[in-house]
């Protein structure tokens, strides 16, 4: 029990302030107490004349812990300035998060390193968005974030396959043995109609698919989890564009297409979401999400990729058919010979031969309709 006594009269309308420091024993002396633990202080104010007994109001409890939360640790962190140095904690720092502390938190998130003073805790995407919001708003972490106008966040995905009308092809290799056709590009565009602080993108791809960022547009990328984070404010009307390349393992098993009817490709899905720290918004990424996979080509695609000099398929060639490829197609047609690495019987039919010639004469890429032609029955399937 600690007591104070005033030896004079407390005049009406005056204040008396008592300030004292309370020292908590070191953690090793609290070995019998499981931390964190809450301890509370109670107090009574008494006066003899008039006879008064009242409880001391206001805050009364403190939490004793030997580990900081990630948010508290970042706000009191002195980031390392040179290689080999370690981050340090200084509890005398203010509760506000600086730009240097924000950048360091982003680096710890990206590399999945533990935050100093947290007993091994790591920064996750949710906490990183909250750290960003506090830093951008210049608000101490012991205060609530300011209210912001509601925002509508939009995210749209575009998938560009190596052969747009064929999808991703598996099992094709160049002369040196390197896989071809198993990579595709993804573009995600993010915008908002109001300012939002701390933006995260989380893309979920099939296991084993490898992502290589091509354009981050201010975001930082975390490879383990395919996540992106913007340590900034996305202003109303601005658009950020993330572009990345995906490599499908060349040993992926692909279901064979049916022998008749429209060609149905094996497919996988990409699912993603965008969310923000303040105001709190979460939306699914719209647009394209299906990735078609095949280990054989349609005949017209094979003709457009036919390297006449090598008499073999070269997936790096364009969607336009050349005169020499027309000549090779005629040879396949006359000899009733299947085109290698094609689906089904793989033969150049009379109708397909006419289409090949028409595309060569008009310069129409194989993935675009011929001028004046009606849509095909299988289009869009």
Secondary structure, DSSP 4 states (H G I P E B T S, - for coil): -------S---TT---------PPPPGGGGTTSPSSEEEE---EEEETTTTEEEE--S--EEEE-SS--HHHHHHTEE---STT---EE-TTS-SSPPHHHHHHHHHHHHHTPBPTTTTS-B--HHHHHHHHHHHHHT--TTSPPPP-----EEEEEEEE-SBTTTBEE-SEE-TTS-EES-EEEEEEEEEESS-EEEEEEEEE--TT-EEEEEE-TT-EEETTTTEEEEEEEE-TT-EEEEEEEEE--TT---PPPPSSSS---EEEE-EEEEEEEES--EEE-EE--EEEEESSB-HHHHHHTEETTTTEE-TTS-SSPPHHHHHHHHHHHHTT-PPTTBSTT----HHHHHHHHHHHHHT--TTSPPTTPPPPTTTT-
